[in-house]
């Protein structure tokens, strides 16, 4: 067998229908602009917290919409709520409000 310097990872199946999408519904009601996100990554590119930690707002929003709450729950506190992501979003998504709504949902739960 030839060693090419990498391994093939096992695919990760997402059980979308079984996941709890309560947080996504909660955020959609409180921050209607969150549904306008096209996943361009502008927010992640300008994020100060993302440059200093493993925080990735784009990934967190994707996981929230999928209902994979446990995977992003511990990342929410890393957001500095500075608002840089708001200034670069081409769709006008209230990313700060979205993060605050996710934190609020997690506290209520």
Order of alpha helices (4+ residues) and beta strands (2+ residues): alpha-alpha-alpha-alpha-alpha-alpha-alpha
